Amino acid sequence: MSRNDLSIIVINYGGDSNLSNCLKSFINRADAYSEIIVVDNASPPGSYDLSDTDRTKYTLLQLDANRGYGAACNAGARVANSDYLMFLNNDTIVDPDQLIHMVESAMEHSDVVSGCFGCILTAPDGTPVHSSGRFPSILNQLLIWKSNFSKGRDTTMELTALLQERGKWFPVDYVTGAALVVSRAVFFLVGGFDERFFMYFEDTELQFRMKKMGFASNLYCDTGIIHLEGGGRRRNNQTRIETYKSLILYNQIILSEFHFFVFRFAFIPLLAIQLCNPNFGFSENKKFVISTVWSAFGKALKK
């Protein structure tokens, strides 16, 4: 992998000013990438404006329908020409110097460069935000919910500790798809993103398949990419519902029929905790619980 043998694939829906700001953060540093591909997921007309960006420096791929994040990533990967792909949310700001440092470091580690990797993402104020994680289970789902109730303090503390090891690599189950680098050959070898996921957990499921085939995921213990939504913008209830629909689908895919049966029934008492989630009103929490139970015992059963 040469330093700039990298296709940066930016996934956009709506975007507003985020997409333009994302592109402008690295578009003039051609030494950090070989090409930029913007995949627009059938955004509503007028929902983003790229008039202040240099159109000659990126390819705009406009899809005819919004089929979800993973489908858009797959579409971008199919037209990419580089050996390595970087999937990037439109609400990120990239420090190109730090991106180069990460890629150069990855080149020195064969296990890193052959799989998936990314760095520690931060909020605009420099606070570390969700960057990687463990594969879902009942136990770590409890830990995730504990973090939700503590407004992410557990995640911040864990990542802040990793920053004490700047420049080193830390093995993880998965790196978040908000800023994910993967070998193009490996990406297509494992079949790309599963397009049954509309949004959320498609990155986790991809890296689960990669791990089964012997490819690692690693987190670079340094910063360099700001994730605006990761900085604590309050998610709406529909987003929360979509997240857990995808969590249920993830478990349906990876678990045996028997273990998925056990998972669904074990999941119900954990959902009851969400009725007391202080980040949402009671009516929102109730709607979330009802929708998630329906997903687990209704739609999720359809293969």
C-alpha positions, 0 to 999 in steps of 0.5 A, a space after each residue: 500500500 502506497 501512502 496515497 493508494 486510497 479511495 475516500 468514499 464519502 456517503 451522503 444523504 441530505 448533508 446540508 453544509 456538512 458534506 461541503 465542510 467534510 470535502 474541504 477538510 482534505 480535498 486540497 491534499 492530494 498526497 493523502 488520497 488517490 481519488 474521492 468518490 461522493 455517493 449521494 443516497 438519493 437526497 431530497 433536491 436542494 438538501 446539500 450544496 457543493 458549489 464551493 468545492 472543486 468539482 474536478 477533484 471528486 466523482 459524484 455518484 448519485 443513486 436513484 433510491 436510498 437503499 441505506 448506508 451499506 448499499 451506498 458504500 458498496 456502490 462507491 466501492 464498485 467504481 473505486 480504483 484504489 487498493 484501499 477504501 476509506 468509507 467516511 460519513 459526511 459529518 466528519 472533518 479530516 486532518 489530512 496530515 493525521 490521515 497520512 500518519 495513520 496510513 503510513 503506520 498501518 503500512 508497517 503492520 501486515 495484520 493491520 493493513 490487510 484488514 480494517 482500521 481506523 483512528 480514535 474519533 473526537 467531538 469538535 471539542 476534542 473529546 473522544 467519541 464512539 470509534 470502535 467496539 465489541 461484537 454485540 452480546 447480552 452482557 456488553 449490551 448492558 454495558 452499552 446501555 449503562 454508557 447511554 445512561 451515563 451519557 457516554 462517559 464510559 466510552 470517553 474514559 476508555 478512549 482517553 486511556 488509549 490516547 496515552 498510547 499514541 501511535 500504537 495499534 489496539 486490536 478491536 472487534 470492529 471499527 466504526 463505519 463512520 471512518 473505516 479503512 479496508 483493503 479493497 480485495 478483502 472487502 470484495 472477498 467477504 462480499 462487502 456490506 450486507 444490504 439487508 441493513 438499512 443503517 447501523 450494524 452493517 459495519 459490525 457485521 462486515 467485520 464479524 465476517 472478516 474476523 471469521 476469515 482471519 482478517 483483523 480490525 485495529 484502532 490507531 491510538 491517535 486522533 485526526 477525524 472529528 465526528 460531529 454527530 458523535 459529539 453528542 447531538 441528541 438522536 431522535 427516537 426513530 433513529 434509536 428504533 432503527 438502531 435496534 432493528 439492525 441489532 436484532 437483524 445482526 443477531 438473527 444473521 450470526 446466531 443459530 436458530 436456537 440461540 436467536 430464539 434464546 436471544 429474543 426472550 432474554 432481550 425483553 427484560 433488558 428492553 424494560 430498562 429503556 422505559 426509564 431512559 432519561 434521554 427520552 420522554 416516557 411516550 418515546 421510550 414506550 414507542 421504542 420498546 413496542 417497536 423493538 419487540 415487534 421487530 424481534 418477534 415479527 419482521 425479524 423472523 422473515 428471512 
